[in-house]
Amino acid sequence: MLRVLPLTTLKIDKAFIRDIDIEPHTATIVQGLIQTLNAMGVRVTAEGVERQEQSDISHDLGYDTAQGYLISRPMPPEEIGRH
């Protein structure tokens, strides 16, 4: 079903990112997801990046963008340009 959806971007759930620097199998799963999605032309966002180690490993696996407390705390749209 994934191949017929009109996807441009998909988020890797924070449950995977949370353990990516602790559980080796998690990194393998995320790597497979990212490679598959990239091959389909889908951009990948790592969700829930809270520690530098998570960002480093996820980045090495090839995500396109990240979101989480390491990057910024949630804020109202009108404040985004100020940071």
N, CA, C and O of each residue as an XYZ file, in Angstrom:
332
protein
N       0.817     -1.194      0.000
C       0.000      0.000      0.000
C       0.859      1.256      0.000
O       0.472      2.270     -0.580
N       2.022      1.200      0.644
C       2.909      2.356      0.710
C       3.304      2.847     -0.680
O       3.437      4.052     -0.893
N       3.489      1.944     -1.611
C       3.957      2.323     -2.941
C       2.915      3.078     -3.749
O       3.275      3.738     -4.724
N       1.648      3.011     -3.390
C       0.620      3.712     -4.155
C       0.169      5.017     -3.502
O      -0.624      5.752     -4.091
N       0.642      5.312     -2.335
C       0.278      6.561     -1.668
C       1.085      7.719     -2.243
O       2.264      7.557     -2.557
N       0.466      8.876     -2.382
C       1.197     10.030     -2.924
C       2.050     10.721     -1.856
O       1.751     11.843     -1.448
N       3.096     10.058     -1.413
C       3.945     10.578     -0.347
C       5.085     11.407     -0.911
O       5.661     11.069     -1.945
N       5.408     12.499     -0.220
C       6.616     13.259     -0.536
C       7.576     13.241      0.641
O       8.793     13.309      0.467
N       7.012     13.147      1.851
C       7.817     13.130      3.075
C       7.172     12.173      4.072
O       5.948     12.079      4.163
N       8.017     11.468      4.813
C       7.515     10.574      5.853
C       8.366     10.764      7.094
O       9.586     10.907      7.003
N       7.719     10.765      8.264
C       8.448     10.883      9.528
C       8.757      9.503     10.082
O       7.916      8.604     10.075
N       9.991      9.360     10.565
C      10.355      8.172     11.331
C       9.936      8.469     12.771
O      10.413      9.433     13.370
N       9.060      7.659     13.317
C       8.490      7.905     14.636
C       9.559      8.018     15.714
O      10.586      7.341     15.676
N       9.287      8.893     16.675
C      10.248      9.133     17.754
C      10.549      7.884     18.575
O      11.587      7.827     19.235
N       9.673      6.884     18.555
C       9.948      5.633     19.276
C      11.194      4.950     18.710
O      11.943      4.319     19.456
N      11.421      5.070     17.403
C      12.633      4.515     16.797
C      13.843      5.386     17.110
O      14.912      4.875     17.444
N      13.672      6.700     17.004
C      14.785      7.624     17.223
C      15.229      7.593     18.686
O      16.420      7.705     18.975
N      14.282      7.442     19.600
C      14.586      7.426     21.038
C      15.648      6.382     21.381
O      16.527      6.641     22.204
N      15.575      5.211     20.760
C      16.482      4.106     21.099
C      17.603      3.895     20.085
O      18.356      2.928     20.199
N      17.726      4.772     19.105
C      18.657      4.530     18.007
C      20.111      4.462     18.459
O      20.914      3.764     17.839
N      20.460      5.165     19.518
C      21.838      5.149     20.013
C      22.049      4.112     21.118
O      23.155      3.983     21.643
N      21.000      3.378     21.470
C      21.074      2.393     22.548
C      20.917      0.967     22.013
O      21.639      0.059     22.425
N      19.989      0.786     21.113
C      19.645     -0.541     20.586
C      20.125     -0.679     19.140
O      19.581     -0.022     18.252
N      21.127     -1.515     18.888
C      21.685     -1.655     17.531
C      20.661     -2.055     16.466
O      20.747     -1.600     15.326
N      19.699     -2.898     16.827
C      18.706     -3.331     15.843
C      17.819     -2.169     15.400
O      17.329     -2.157     14.271
N      17.615     -1.206     16.273
C      16.807     -0.051     15.917
C      17.472      0.736     14.796
O      16.805      1.154     13.850
N      18.771      0.939     14.896
C      19.498      1.649     13.832
C      19.397      0.897     12.512
O      19.279      1.519     11.457
N      19.441     -0.422     12.556
C      19.321     -1.233     11.343
C      17.941     -1.072     10.719
O      17.825     -0.950      9.499
N      16.900     -1.072     11.536
C      15.538     -0.875     11.044
C      15.392      0.507     10.413
O      14.853      0.636      9.314
N      15.871      1.535     11.105
C      15.774      2.903     10.593
C      16.557      3.039      9.289
O      16.086      3.680      8.349
N      17.724      2.454      9.225
C      18.523      2.512      8.004
C      17.762      1.884      6.828
O      17.751      2.434      5.727
N      17.139      0.754      7.064
C      16.357      0.103      6.013
C      15.181      0.948      5.560
O      14.899      1.040      4.366
N      14.491      1.567      6.515
C      13.376      2.445      6.180
C      13.844      3.637      5.339
O      13.241      3.963      4.316
N      14.908      4.269      5.779
C      15.416      5.444      5.070
C      15.854      5.057      3.657
O      15.529      5.765      2.704
N      16.571      3.969      3.505
C      17.028      3.547      2.180
C      15.845      3.246      1.258
O      15.850      3.636      0.091
N      14.840      2.556      1.780
C      13.660      2.237      0.984
C      12.916      3.501      0.570
O      12.551      3.661     -0.595
N      12.694      4.390      1.520
C      11.974      5.624      1.224
C      12.752      6.503      0.251
O      12.160      7.074     -0.665
N      14.057      6.621      0.430
C      14.874      7.399     -0.494
C      14.804      6.822     -1.905
O      14.732      7.573     -2.878
N      14.825      5.503     -2.024
C      14.735      4.864     -3.336
C      13.400      5.166     -4.015
O      13.308      5.158     -5.242
N      12.373      5.431     -3.218
C      11.050      5.777     -3.744
C      10.910      7.281     -3.978
O       9.863      7.745     -4.429
N      11.965      8.044     -3.673
C      11.910      9.488     -3.845
C      11.199     10.211     -2.719
O      10.774     11.354     -2.885
N      11.068      9.560     -1.583
C      10.385     10.144     -0.422
C      11.435     10.718      0.528
O      12.414     10.054      0.868
N      11.211     11.967      0.950
C      12.091     12.595      1.934
C      11.756     12.051      3.320
O      10.614     11.681      3.591
N      12.762     12.006      4.197
C      12.590     11.406      5.520
C      12.906     12.437      6.605
O      13.937     13.108      6.565
N      11.992     12.544      7.574
C      12.193     13.392      8.739
C      12.334     12.510      9.969
O      11.498     11.640     10.217
N      13.384     12.734     10.733
C      13.566     12.040     12.010
C      12.823     12.843     13.076
O      13.116     14.019     13.295
N      11.871     12.207     13.728
C      11.023     12.874     14.717
C      11.514     12.551     16.123
O      11.883     11.410     16.404
N      11.520     13.545     17.010
C      11.854     13.299     18.407
C      13.335     13.267     18.708
O      13.763     12.585     19.639
N      14.131     14.000     17.929
C      15.581     14.053     18.176
C      15.820     14.930     19.399
O      15.558     16.132     19.373
N      16.317     14.319     20.467
C      16.507     15.031     21.731
C      17.960     15.067     22.192
O      18.335     15.929     22.988
N      18.776     14.147     21.704
C      20.184     14.100     22.109
C      21.078     14.149     20.873
O      20.686     13.705     19.794
N      22.265     14.687     21.040
C      23.203     14.808     19.926
C      23.536     13.441     19.328
O      23.694     13.318     18.114
N      23.644     12.419     20.174
C      23.951     11.077     19.682
C      22.867     10.578     18.719
O      23.165      9.951     17.702
N      21.618     10.865     19.053
C      20.509     10.484     18.174
C      20.621     11.203     16.837
O      20.426     10.601     15.781
N      20.933     12.476     16.889
C      21.068     13.256     15.665
C      22.217     12.744     14.807
O      22.073     12.596     13.594
N      23.349     12.476     15.431
C      24.528     12.006     14.697
C      24.260     10.687     13.983
O      24.556     10.542     12.798
N      23.700      9.731     14.708
C      23.432      8.416     14.111
C      22.377      8.535     13.020
O      22.544      7.982     11.933
N      21.293      9.253     13.300
C      20.236      9.412     12.304
C      20.766     10.101     11.057
O      20.439      9.708      9.937
N      21.575     11.118     11.249
C      22.150     11.841     10.110
C      23.027     10.913      9.279
O      22.962     10.930      8.049
N      23.842     10.108      9.943
C      24.696      9.150      9.230
C      23.868      8.147      8.432
O      24.326      7.646      7.405
N      22.653      7.849      8.894
C      21.782      6.909      8.188
C      21.074      7.560      7.008
O      20.519      6.860      6.161
N      21.086      8.897      6.939
C      20.606      9.571      5.746
C      19.268     10.282      5.805
O      18.664     10.490      4.753
N      18.766     10.668      6.975
C      17.518     11.420      6.972
C      17.725     12.778      6.314
O      18.852     13.264      6.218
N      16.633     13.387      5.862
C      16.703     14.689      5.198
C      16.538     15.846      6.169
O      17.233     16.856      6.059
N      15.628     15.705      7.113
C      15.387     16.747      8.110
C      15.124     16.084      9.458
O      14.869     14.882      9.536
N      15.191     16.886     10.514
C      14.924     16.385     11.857
C      14.094     17.394     12.622
O      14.106     18.591     12.334
N      13.378     16.884     13.597
C      12.662     17.755     14.517
C      12.763     17.152     15.903
O      12.864     15.935     16.060
N      12.734     18.007     16.899
C      12.814     17.542     18.277
C      13.434     18.591     19.163
O      13.873     19.639     18.689
N      13.471     18.310     20.442
C      13.960     19.270     21.428
C      15.419     19.665     21.222
O      15.819     20.754     21.633
N      16.219     18.808     20.599
C      17.607     19.178     20.331
C      17.661     20.367     19.369
O      18.541     21.220     19.482
N      16.729     20.421     18.434
C      16.696     21.491     17.443
C      15.987     22.720     18.024
O      16.496     23.837     17.926
N      14.819     22.514     18.624
C      14.054     23.623     19.189
C      12.884     23.080     20.001
O      12.339     22.020     19.692
N      12.513     23.800     21.016
C      11.297     23.508     21.752
C      10.106     23.936     20.893
O      10.264     24.811     20.041
N       8.926     23.353     21.085
C       7.747     23.796     20.344
C       7.483     25.276     20.607
O       7.668     25.762     21.722
N       7.052     25.980     19.572
C       6.746     27.399     19.710
C       5.623     27.776     18.756
O       5.384     27.090     17.761
N       4.942     28.861     19.062
C       3.870     29.318     18.159
C       4.480     29.797     16.830
O       5.618     30.265     16.802
N       3.732     29.680     15.750
C       4.246     30.045     14.423
C       4.826     31.452     14.351
O       5.820     31.666     13.657
N       4.244     32.393     15.033
C       4.718     33.784     14.960
C       6.093     33.985     15.573
O       6.732     35.005     15.316
N       6.565     33.044     16.375
C       7.895     33.144     16.992
C       8.988     32.461     16.174
O      10.168     32.663     16.460
N       8.648     31.681     15.194
C       9.639     30.887     14.463
C      10.708     31.746     13.841
O      11.884     31.396     13.940
N      10.376     32.833     13.216
C      11.363     33.698     12.570
C      12.304     34.414     13.518
O      13.346     34.912     13.093
N      11.963     34.474     14.778
C      12.778     35.189     15.778
C      13.924     34.355     16.317
O      14.790     34.889     17.010
N      13.955     33.047     16.019
C      14.964     32.163     16.613
C      15.952     31.710     15.594
O      16.873     30.960     15.917
